[in-house]
Amino acid sequence: MPAARSGPADRTPIPLSVLTGFLGAGKTTLLNRLVADEGMADTALIINEFGEVGIDHLLVETANEDIVEMSSGCLCCTISGDLIRTLEDLVARRDAGEIRHFSRVVIETTGLADPAPVLHTIMNHNYLVYRYRLASVVTVVDAVNGMATLDAHAEAVKQAAMADRLVLTKTDLLGEGGSDGLDALKARLRELNPAAPMLDAARGEAVADRLFDAGLYDPEAKTPDVVRWLAAEAYDGNGHHEHEHEHDHGHDPNRHDEHIRAFCITTDQPIRATSLELFMELLRLQHGNGLLRLKGIVLLEEEPERPVVIHAVQHVFHPPIRLGQWPGDGARLTRLVCITRDVEKSQIEGLLEAFTDRLTDGGAAFRDMTLSLRPGGGR
C-alpha cells in the first residue's frame, strides 16, 4: 500500500481502550454495531480471533496477512504472538504508511480474561507508554444472566469493578417483571463501581464516543481531562455510593461482592514529590494485589499550582502526569479514587497520612512500614 496514506508521523500518544465482559455477555453483538458506527472510522480494533466475532461481511480489503480494512474505515487485526508485539507492529506500520492512519485503538479481551494483565502491559512497557495512552476500560454485562455471573465468577466481578464504562446488554430480552431484576443488577454494579456510567446497548446508548472517550486522555485537547476521569463526586464521604433508590439486591451477600470496596480519599495537606514516590512504592508493596484500580490527582508541596495525576492497576503504576494547572473548579485537593479487593479505606488513608503529616518523616515512615512487612516485623 502506498506510504502516502499515512502522512507525517504523528507521535502524539494514541488513546487505547480495553473492551471486556464475561462469556456470553454480548461483546460480539456490540462489536458488530460499533464497527458500523461513524465514530469508529479511525479506529484500529484488536481481537483474539476473527472467527469469534461475526464481522467477516464488513471486511473489504486485506492490508497484509493479519490486518484487514473494513468498509466502515476501521482496521482490524488479531493478537499475533503477544500483545506487546501486536501494538508495536501496528503503530510501526501506521508510521510507515503501510496501513490506514488510525487515532484510536480498541482491544477486545476474551470473556474469561482478568483485564488487569492487559492494563499492566499498556501502563508498564516503556515504548507502549510513549506511543499509547489508556483511555478507558469498557465492560459488557448481560442483563439477563449478569447477577448469576457475578455470583459465580470472580473474574466478572473484577471486570465490572475496573470499568470506566459499563454496557448493559440484552435488556430487551427481559421478560415480564424483568425491571426488578434489572434494578437489582444496577444497584449491585453501583456498589462495585460507583463512578462508571451505565449505558444500555438495546437503547442505542453504547456508541463509540460515549464508550471510548472516558476522559483520561482527550484527543482534542491533548491533555488529561481529570475531572471526568476521576468522577470523584460519585462517592460520598464514607466511601459509599449514594443511591437514588433503595433496592433488595436479591443475591447471596457472601459471594464476592463483600470483598470489593469503592471509596474516595481527599486531603488538603500537600505531599513532597519524594514522599509521593515512597507512598506509591509502599502502597504497591503492601496492597498491590488488592488494588484493582486507583486514580488520583495529587497536591505537591514543591509546586502546589501544578498537580500530578497518578493511575495504578494492582501493583503497576502508570508514570505520573504533571498538569499545568488544576482542572475543574481549581480546588487544590488531593483526591484518590480507589477500587479495592479486601483493602479497607482506612488502610490507604493511613498510609497517605503518614506521608502528608508535617510532623512525620516520610523516609522514616517508609522504613518502619517496610520493615513491618517482613517476617517477624523486621525486628
C-alpha positions in Angstrom: 0.0 0.0 0.0 1.3 3.5 -0.7 3.1 5.3 2.1 1.2 8.5 1.2 -1.8 7.1 3.0 -0.4 7.9 6.4 1.2 11.3 6.0 3.7 12.7 8.5 4.3 10.5 11.5 2.1 11.6 14.5 3.9 10.9 17.8 1.0 12.0 20.0 0.1 9.1 22.3 -2.8 7.1 20.8 -5.9 6.7 23.1 -6.3 2.9 23.8 -9.4 1.3 25.2 -10.0 -2.2 26.6 -13.3 -3.9 25.9 -14.1 -6.7 28.2 -17.0 -8.7 29.5 -17.7 -12.3 30.6 -18.5 -15.1 28.2 -21.9 -14.6 26.6 -22.2 -11.0 27.8 -22.8 -9.8 24.2 -19.4 -8.4 23.1 -19.8 -9.9 19.6 -23.2 -8.1 19.1 -21.8 -4.9 20.5 -18.7 -5.0 18.2 -20.9 -5.6 15.2 -22.8 -2.4 16.0 -19.6 -0.5 16.8 -17.8 -1.2 13.5 -20.7 0.4 11.7 -20.5 3.5 14.0 -19.2 6.7 12.3 -17.2 7.3 15.5 -15.1 4.2 14.8 -13.9 5.3 11.3 -10.3 6.0 12.5 -10.1 3.1 15.0 -7.9 0.0 15.0 -9.6 -2.9 16.6 -7.6 -5.8 18.1 -9.5 -9.0 18.7 -8.4 -12.5 19.7 -9.8 -14.5 16.7 -11.7 -13.3 13.7 -13.9 -16.4 13.9 -15.1 -15.4 17.3 -16.6 -12.1 16.1 -19.0 -12.1 13.2 -17.6 -9.2 11.2 -16.4 -11.0 8.1 -19.1 -9.4 6.0 -17.6 -6.0 6.7 -14.1 -6.9 5.6 -13.3 -5.3 2.2 -9.5 -5.4 1.8 -6.6 -7.3 3.3 -3.8 -4.9 4.2 -1.4 -7.8 4.9 -1.5 -11.2 6.3 -3.0 -10.2 9.7 -4.5 -6.7 9.3 -7.8 -6.1 7.4 -9.7 -3.0 6.5 -13.5 -2.7 6.8 -16.0 -0.7 4.9 -16.5 1.5 7.9 -12.9 2.7 7.8 -11.8 0.6 10.8 -8.7 -1.5 10.8 -8.9 -5.0 12.4 -6.2 -7.4 13.4 -5.7 -10.4 15.7 -3.2 -10.6 18.6 -0.2 -12.0 16.8 2.3 -13.6 19.2 1.7 -11.3 22.2 0.0 -8.0 22.9 3.2 -6.0 23.1 4.4 -7.2 19.7 1.0 -6.6 18.1 0.8 -3.0 19.4 4.4 -2.2 18.4 3.8 -3.7 14.9 0.5 -1.8 14.5 1.9 1.6 15.3 5.1 0.9 13.2 3.0 0.1 10.2 0.9 3.2 10.7 4.1 5.4 10.9 5.5 3.8 7.7 2.2 4.4 5.8 1.7 0.7 5.2 -1.8 0.8 6.7 -4.6 3.3 7.0 -4.0 6.1 9.6 -5.8 5.5 12.9 -6.2 7.6 16.0 -7.7 5.2 18.5 -7.1 1.5 19.4 -9.7 -0.8 21.0 -8.6 -4.2 22.4 -11.3 -6.8 22.9 -10.3 -9.4 25.5 -11.5 -13.0 25.9 -14.6 -13.5 28.1 -12.7 -15.3 30.9 -9.9 -12.7 31.0 -8.9 -10.7 34.0 -8.4 -7.3 32.5 -5.5 -6.5 34.8 -2.7 -8.1 32.7 -3.7 -6.2 29.6 -3.7 -2.9 31.6 -0.4 -3.8 33.1 1.1 -4.2 29.6 -0.2 -0.9 28.4 0.9 1.0 31.6 4.2 -0.6 32.2 6.0 -1.1 28.9 8.4 1.8 28.1 7.6 2.0 24.4 3.9 1.5 24.8 3.7 4.2 27.4 5.3 6.5 24.9 3.1 5.6 22.0 -0.3 4.8 23.7 -2.4 6.3 26.4 -5.0 4.3 28.3 -8.3 6.0 27.6 -11.0 3.7 29.1 -12.0 0.2 30.2 -15.4 -0.8 28.9 -17.1 -3.8 30.5 -20.2 -5.5 28.9 -22.7 -7.0 31.4 -25.5 -9.4 30.4 -28.8 -8.0 31.9 -30.4 -11.5 31.8 -27.6 -13.5 33.4 -25.5 -10.8 34.9 -26.5 -11.4 38.6 -25.8 -15.1 38.4 -22.5 -14.5 36.6 -21.3 -12.1 39.3 -22.3 -14.7 41.9 -20.3 -17.5 40.2 -17.2 -15.9 38.7 -14.7 -13.6 40.4 -13.4 -12.5 37.0 -16.7 -11.0 36.2 -16.7 -9.0 39.4 -13.2 -7.7 38.6 -14.3 -6.8 35.1 -17.1 -4.7 36.4 -15.2 -3.1 39.3 -12.3 -1.9 37.0 -14.5 -0.4 34.3 -14.8 3.2 33.2 -18.0 2.4 31.3 -20.5 -0.4 32.0 -22.6 -1.5 29.0 -25.8 -3.4 29.8 -26.8 -5.8 27.0 -30.0 -7.9 26.4 -32.3 -5.6 28.4 -34.7 -6.0 25.6 -34.9 -9.7 26.3 -36.0 -9.3 29.9 -39.4 -10.8 30.4 -42.4 -9.5 32.4 -41.2 -8.3 35.8 -37.7 -8.0 34.5 -37.3 -4.4 35.6 -37.0 -5.5 39.2 -34.1 -7.8 38.3 -32.5 -5.1 36.2 -32.8 -2.6 39.1 -31.1 -5.1 41.4 -28.3 -5.7 38.9 -27.7 -1.9 38.5 -27.6 -1.5 42.3 -25.1 -4.2 42.6 -22.9 -2.8 39.9 -23.1 0.6 41.6 -21.8 -1.0 44.8 -18.9 -2.5 42.8 -18.2 0.7 40.8 -20.0 3.9 41.8 -18.4 6.1 39.2 -18.8 4.2 35.9 -21.7 5.4 33.8 -24.1 2.6 32.7 -25.2 2.5 29.0 -28.0 0.4 27.6 -26.9 -1.2 24.4 -30.5 -2.1 23.4 -31.4 1.6 23.5 -28.6 2.6 21.3 -26.6 4.4 24.1 -23.4 2.4 23.6 -21.9 4.5 20.8 -18.2 4.9 20.2 -17.8 8.5 21.5 -19.6 7.6 24.8 -17.6 4.4 25.3 -14.1 5.3 24.4 -13.6 8.9 25.3 -13.7 8.4 29.1 -11.5 11.4 30.0 -8.0 10.3 31.0 -6.9 11.3 27.5 -8.7 13.9 25.4 -7.5 13.6 21.8 -8.9 17.1 21.0 -7.3 19.0 23.9 -4.2 16.7 24.0 -4.4 16.8 27.8 -5.9 14.6 30.5 -9.5 15.5 31.5 -9.1 14.6 35.1 -12.5 15.8 36.3 -14.4 13.3 34.0 -11.8 10.6 34.6 -11.8 10.7 38.4 -15.6 11.2 38.8 -14.9 11.6 42.5 -18.3 13.2 43.0 -19.8 9.7 42.7 -18.6 8.8 46.2 -19.7 10.2 49.5 -17.6 10.9 52.4 -17.9 7.4 53.8 -16.7 5.7 50.6 -20.2 4.5 49.6 -22.2 5.5 46.6 -25.4 7.4 47.2 -28.3 5.5 45.6 -31.3 7.4 44.5 -33.4 4.4 45.5 -33.1 1.5 47.9 -33.2 -2.0 46.4 -33.2 -5.5 47.7 -30.2 -6.8 45.7 -31.6 -10.4 45.8 -28.1 -12.0 45.7 -26.1 -14.0 48.2 -24.2 -11.4 50.3 -21.5 -13.9 51.0 -20.4 -14.2 47.3 -17.6 -12.0 46.1 -19.1 -8.5 46.5 -18.3 -8.2 50.2 -14.6 -8.2 49.2 -14.9 -5.2 46.8 -14.5 -1.6 48.2 -15.0 1.6 46.3 -14.1 4.9 48.0 -12.5 8.3 47.6 -9.8 9.8 49.9 -9.5 13.6 50.0 -7.0 15.8 51.8 -5.8 19.4 51.5 -2.4 18.5 53.0 0.4 18.7 50.4 2.9 15.9 49.9 6.5 16.2 48.9 7.4 14.8 45.5 9.9 12.3 47.1 7.3 11.3 49.7 4.8 10.7 46.9 7.2 8.2 45.3 7.6 6.5 48.6 3.9 6.4 49.3 3.2 4.8 45.9 6.0 2.3 46.4 4.8 1.3 49.8 1.2 1.1 48.5 2.4 -1.2 45.8 4.3 -3.4 48.2 1.6 -3.6 50.9 -1.6 -3.6 48.9 -0.7 -4.2 45.2 -2.7 -7.4 44.8 -5.8 -5.9 46.2 -5.6 -2.5 44.4 -7.9 -3.2 41.4 -7.7 0.4 40.3 -6.5 3.7 41.7 -7.0 7.1 40.1 -5.8 10.3 41.7 -4.8 13.9 41.4 -2.2 14.9 44.0 -1.2 18.3 45.6 2.6 18.6 45.6 4.3 20.7 48.3 7.0 21.9 45.9 4.7 23.0 43.1 1.2 23.4 44.5 -0.1 25.1 41.3 0.9 22.0 39.2 -0.8 18.8 40.4 0.2 15.3 39.5 -2.1 12.6 38.1 -1.5 9.1 39.2 -3.0 5.8 38.0 -2.5 2.2 39.2 -3.8 -1.2 38.4 -2.8 -3.7 41.2 1.0 -3.4 41.6 1.6 -1.5 38.4 1.7 2.4 38.5 1.5 4.4 35.3 4.1 7.1 35.0 2.7 10.2 36.8 1.5 13.0 34.6 2.2 16.6 35.6 -0.6 19.1 34.8 -0.1 22.8 34.0 -2.9 23.8 36.3 -5.7 22.4 38.4 -8.7 21.2 36.5 -12.4 21.9 37.1 -13.0 24.4 39.9 -9.3 24.7 40.6 -9.6 23.4 44.2 -6.2 22.3 45.4 -7.1 19.0 46.9 -5.5 15.5 46.7 -8.2 13.1 45.6 -7.7 9.4 45.3 -10.4 7.2 43.9 -9.9 3.6 44.8 -11.5 0.3 43.8 -10.0 -2.4 46.0 -10.4 -6.1 46.9 -10.0 -6.8 50.7 -8.4 -3.5 51.3 -10.2 -1.0 53.6 -10.3 2.7 53.1 -8.6 3.3 56.5 -5.5 1.3 55.4 -4.8 3.5 52.4 -5.8 6.6 54.2 -3.4 5.8 57.0 -0.5 5.4 54.5 -1.3 8.7 52.9 -1.5 10.5 56.3 1.9 9.1 57.2 3.5 11.0 54.3 1.4 14.2 54.4 1.7 14.7 58.2 4.2 17.6 58.6 5.4 16.0 61.9 6.2 12.7 60.2 9.5 12.0 58.5 8.3 10.3 55.2 11.6 8.4 54.9 11.3 7.1 58.4 7.7 6.1 57.8 8.6 4.2 54.7 11.4 2.5 56.5 9.3 1.5 59.5 6.4 0.3 57.5 8.5 -1.6 55.1 10.2 -3.4 58.0 6.8 -4.3 59.3 6.1 -6.2 56.1 9.0 -8.5 56.7 8.6 -11.8 58.6 8.7 -11.1 62.3 8.2 -7.4 61.7 11.8 -6.9 60.7 13.0 -6.8 64.2 
